[in-house]
């Protein structure tokens, strides 16, 4: 398969410009909340443009803002909760969000079929996009900014490894029904490169006494990245096939939409945190 050099150049340049800004945003919780909230807002709007195609644009913007605000309030509530300043479980913020949107939709839509579609779409999107990505707050509060950056960059490394290995030696299709271009060779290549990257990353962190993942544990984290990133990617592929779309949007030059760029990260963020807890890190 030939490489589209122009598209590859655009992807690379946009990555070089946006990448550092995203990484540096992780060094404090407020800037992390700002970054995550902004990403959720853009991704949510792309998601609702797919799932609520026949609804007014202003209503989809409202739902997207609600989804992003829920994450922001959750982030600040989570820090207050860890500090012992609030007595309620911050996850309650997400339940309140569903209640508020449900009440508003009842008044605004006045149509039982539309109401059902909106609540189903909002509830799933709230969990998939807002709650899943908000696990960055847990990671940063418990394990520090450098671990948040590790989660983010492992997705980039895996995607790059899977893309180039699959492009050059991929022969066995991984999921022909959902994404015919993905290969088993690409999956394996991406996992191997991710493992090597985690080892290198932890070596750099060890120079500052920040490393927390050993070489044995890195095997499981690399496999997790490969499997979970693929699940997220294939899930979005199924959405796009359902709604007959090539990309979720045109937000990022060379990358398509924001949802296209973070589909695997959405699933990886809570999974990475969960595995950290299992290993007792």
Order of alpha helices (4+ residues) and beta strands (2+ residues): alpha-alpha-alpha-alpha-alpha-alpha-alpha-beta-beta-alpha-alpha-alpha
